[in-house]
Each structure stands twice: as C-alpha cells, then as structure tokens.
Amino acid sequence: MKCLDCGAEMEQGTSECVGAGFESWYEFTSETEKRKKGIAGSLTRQTITIPSTLAENPAWHCPRCRKVLIWVDSKE
C-alpha cells in the first residue's frame, strides 16, 4: 500500500491498544464539522466514535514519514 502522505511503500502489520484505561476511545471529526464555529457549532458538531479495544487491528506504517494507518471499525 502506498502512503497517503508521501507516496512511499508502507509496511503491513498490526496495531493494538496497550495500557488503555477504562472508558478510553478516539473520535473522528470531518473537516466540514470542524468548520462549525462558536457555542452553537460545538453543540451541533457530529463526531464518530472509534473504540480503543485490546484487539489487534490491521495497520500499515510508512518508514519514510513515520505515519501509521490503522483499519478499525467505528461505533456509528
């Protein structure tokens, strides 16, 4: 797989959550939602929850620009 950032070939492997505390997760916010401003924007901003689990997930690492792409399911 080619890196989305620099175009170099990425190495395939796995990622897993290590040492995550109770009630930890990630959220995805689209660029459109990030443009919402002020209190009204923060109250109506839509995010997608990405749970951090102890399971292994497919992942790709770019040794050139040191980015990692992780393939995980979202809750929505």
C-alpha positions as a Markdown table, in Angstrom:
| # | Residue | x | y | z |
|---|---|---|---|---|
| 1 | Met | 0.0 | 0.0 | 0.0 |
| 2 | Lys | 1.2 | 3.5 | -0.8 |
| 3 | Cys | 1.4 | 6.1 | 1.9 |
| 4 | Leu | -1.4 | 8.7 | 1.6 |
| 5 | Asp | 1.0 | 11.4 | 2.8 |
| 6 | Cys | 4.3 | 10.9 | 0.9 |
| 7 | Gly | 3.6 | 8.1 | -1.6 |
| 8 | Ala | 6.2 | 5.7 | -0.3 |
| 9 | Glu | 5.5 | 2.0 | 0.1 |
| 10 | Met | 4.1 | 1.1 | 3.5 |
| 11 | Glu | 4.8 | -2.0 | 5.6 |
| 12 | Gln | 1.8 | -4.0 | 6.7 |
| 13 | Gly | 1.5 | -5.2 | 10.3 |
| 14 | Thr | -0.9 | -4.9 | 13.2 |
| 15 | Ser | -1.7 | -2.3 | 15.9 |
| 16 | Glu | -3.2 | -2.8 | 19.3 |
| 17 | Cys | -4.2 | -0.7 | 22.2 |
| 18 | Val | -1.7 | -1.2 | 25.1 |
| 19 | Gly | -2.4 | 0.0 | 28.6 |
| 20 | Ala | -5.7 | 1.8 | 27.8 |
| 21 | Gly | -7.7 | 2.8 | 30.8 |
| 22 | Phe | -11.3 | 2.2 | 31.4 |
| 23 | Glu | -13.5 | 4.5 | 29.2 |
| 24 | Ser | -11.0 | 5.4 | 26.6 |
| 25 | Trp | -11.8 | 6.0 | 22.9 |
| 26 | Tyr | -10.9 | 8.0 | 19.8 |
| 27 | Glu | -13.3 | 10.3 | 17.9 |
| 28 | Phe | -13.3 | 11.2 | 14.2 |
| 29 | Thr | -14.4 | 14.7 | 13.2 |
| 30 | Ser | -14.8 | 15.6 | 9.5 |
| 31 | Glu | -13.3 | 18.8 | 8.1 |
| 32 | Thr | -16.9 | 20.0 | 7.5 |
| 33 | Glu | -17.8 | 19.6 | 11.1 |
| 34 | Lys | -14.5 | 21.2 | 12.3 |
| 35 | Arg | -15.6 | 24.4 | 10.4 |
| 36 | Lys | -18.6 | 24.9 | 12.7 |
| 37 | Lys | -17.8 | 27.8 | 15.0 |
| 38 | Gly | -18.9 | 29.2 | 18.3 |
| 39 | Ile | -21.1 | 27.6 | 21.0 |
| 40 | Ala | -23.7 | 26.6 | 18.5 |
| 41 | Gly | -21.1 | 24.8 | 16.4 |
| 42 | Ser | -19.6 | 23.0 | 19.4 |
| 43 | Leu | -23.1 | 21.8 | 20.5 |
| 44 | Thr | -24.1 | 20.6 | 17.0 |
| 45 | Arg | -20.7 | 19.1 | 15.9 |
| 46 | Gln | -21.1 | 15.5 | 14.8 |
| 47 | Thr | -18.3 | 13.0 | 15.6 |
| 48 | Ile | -17.8 | 9.3 | 15.0 |
| 49 | Thr | -16.7 | 7.3 | 18.0 |
| 50 | Ile | -13.8 | 4.8 | 17.4 |
| 51 | Pro | -13.5 | 2.5 | 20.4 |
| 52 | Ser | -10.0 | 1.6 | 21.6 |
| 53 | Thr | -10.0 | -2.1 | 22.2 |
| 54 | Leu | -7.3 | -4.5 | 23.2 |
| 55 | Ala | -7.8 | -6.4 | 19.9 |
| 56 | Glu | -5.2 | -6.3 | 17.2 |
| 57 | Asn | -6.2 | -4.3 | 14.1 |
| 58 | Pro | -4.6 | -4.3 | 10.6 |
| 59 | Ala | -2.2 | -1.4 | 10.2 |
| 60 | Trp | 0.3 | 0.0 | 7.8 |
| 61 | His | 3.5 | 2.0 | 8.7 |
| 62 | Cys | 5.4 | 4.4 | 6.5 |
| 63 | Pro | 9.1 | 4.3 | 7.3 |
| 64 | Arg | 9.8 | 7.5 | 5.4 |
| 65 | Cys | 7.3 | 9.9 | 7.0 |
| 66 | Arg | 6.5 | 7.8 | 10.1 |
| 67 | Lys | 2.8 | 7.7 | 9.7 |
| 68 | Val | 0.6 | 4.8 | 10.7 |
| 69 | Leu | -2.8 | 3.9 | 9.1 |
| 70 | Ile | -5.0 | 1.7 | 11.3 |
| 71 | Trp | -8.0 | -0.1 | 10.0 |
| 72 | Val | -10.6 | -0.1 | 12.8 |
| 73 | Asp | -14.4 | -0.3 | 13.0 |
| 74 | Ser | -16.4 | 2.7 | 14.3 |
| 75 | Lys | -19.5 | 2.6 | 16.5 |
| 76 | Glu | -21.6 | 4.5 | 14.0 |
